Amino acid sequence: MDEPSGAPVTHKSPQKPPPGTRLIPMDLEREDERTILHDQRLICGWAINKIPKWRQSIAKGDRTLFWIALPLSHKTDQTPTLHRSPVEGDAEEILPVGHIALDRIDDPEDGVAPDPTLVSGDGSVLTISALFVLPAFQSFGLGAFAMDSVEAMARTERHGSVKCRAVTVNTLSKRYLEGPEDDPDGRGRWKRLGETPPKRDNALWYARRGYVPYKEEVRYWSDLPNGERLGWVGVFMRKELDGPNAICLDADL
């Protein structure tokens, strides 16, 4: 199944990220960055085959993918680093522990039509997707940090649009997380896949951030061993950036 926005982030007790945490625009023209992104998508479990398409979208200016980068003091033997060579100054070493995207287009899985409510052609509505944090760093408050940062950058010309007034997300409906485990149209679906239901409710997390659900419809698909394709309902959510929960940060990235 092509999982929804933010699905791979476990919502643990809120913590502030360490000083020096930042978002860094990804450069998918570089093989080393594509390799690290591929490895993170493998851990995430979805959209592994989308990287070439994401690379094209970045080149066209339709998408910005950001690394969620921690200070090098948090490096472990299992966490690769990136080396950037700026035009001036010393080369920079980056510790990417996750990623997030800010999109001017809706890029669903193959066979699914883009949804016209998630983005607006005039830049007044943008969508946030592909939020992922490595499991070892999911207690650092990085999901909230990344969302705060991208919401602020949505209203900048460099990565978003000065016309942007709202951002959207889409995620799995809570109908698959609640109710009896034998409900074939709800929680019982996970048995058909041989999996257990997720413990997290992304929609609730987004709602606490000020996102309001406005519709539910089939958005994601999974293939069963018998060849059957199973459709999953997603919930679509929107946050007004001029509202009481608007975020203002230094978005000079």
NORWO-V52693 format. One record per backbone hydrogen bond with DSSP energy under -1.0 kcal/mol. NH is the residue of the N-H (numbers start at 1). CO is the residue of the C=O. Records with the same first field share a line. If there is no record, write none. Layout:
NH: CO, CO
This chain:
3: 1
5: 170
7: 4
9: 6
12: 10
21: 18
22: 69
24: 67
26: 65
30: 27
34: 30
35: 31
36: 32
37: 33
38: 34
39: 35
40: 36
41: 37
42: 38
43: 39
44: 40
45: 41
50: 47
54: 50
55: 51
56: 52
57: 53
58: 54
59: 55
60: 56
61: 58
62: 57
64: 102
66: 100
67: 24
68: 98
69: 22
70: 95
74: 71
75: 72
79: 76
82: 94
84: 92
92: 84
94: 82
97: 68
99: 132
100: 66
101: 129
102: 64
103: 127
104: 62
112: 109
118: 115
120: 125
123: 120
126: 166
127: 103
128: 168
129: 101
132: 99
134: 97
137: 134
138: 135
140: 137
145: 141
146: 142
147: 143
148: 144
149: 145
150: 146
151: 147
152: 148
153: 149
154: 150
155: 152
156: 153
160: 156
161: 154
164: 161
165: 124
166: 124
167: 239
168: 126
169: 237
171: 235
173: 233
176: 173
177: 174
178: 174
183: 180
186: 183
188: 183
189: 186
190: 187
195: 190
205: 201
206: 202
207: 203
208: 204
210: 207
211: 206
212: 238
214: 236
217: 234
219: 232
220: 232
222: 230
224: 228
227: 224
230: 222
232: 220
234: 217
235: 171
236: 215
237: 169
238: 212
239: 167
241: 165
243: 240
246: 243
253: 251
